[in-house]
Amino acid sequence: MPNNNKKAVGIFILTAGLIILLGQWGVFAFLGRVFWPLLILIPGVALHLAFAARTLPAWALVPGGTLTVYGIVFSLCNTWGFGLIEVLWPAFVLGPGIGLYEYALLNTQRPKGIYYASLGLIGLSMILFIFSLLGPFFLYAFSIILILAGAWLLFWPEPQSGKSSGWRKM
């Protein structure tokens, strides 16, 4: 066997042995558990960069924004525990809203319907974030607001509509 082929085979066998040994030690499982959100975040950022480099059209921002938001959410949950998803779940509505907003804002044709739909999704996710942050307290606060609004409609005196005291129309 020539010397160059012998070295190439040696490097291949050495690398294979190291990969198997690291796998047995759990290094790849650890890396997979820690860094898997990057598999979602990196394509989202790459789509944004490809749009900025003018290699992709503006529609690429819709999945780009969605994947970026989802990657951030999963990174936060992976770092501080998936119990955090109880508060962050409205981000699953926010992701498409951000993607559509970027598309509507940076598209040359400026589609109004998509712009308003994106604002609706972003607004809905913000309301849902507030609800998820308030938790059970929200139901109490919401019920009290409904009770007060109903009482106001029932018991508030109606204003006098254009009637003057002492004057009659003829």
ABEGO torsion letter per residue (X at the ends): XBAAAAAAAAAAAAAAAAAAAAAAAGAAAAAAAAAAAAAAAAAAAAAAAAAAAGABBAAAAAAAAAAAAAAAAAAAAAAAEAAAAAAAAAAAAAAAAAAAAAAAAABAAGBAAAAAAAAAAAAAAAAAAAAAAAEAAAAAAAAAAAAAAAAAAAABBBBBBGBBBGBBBX
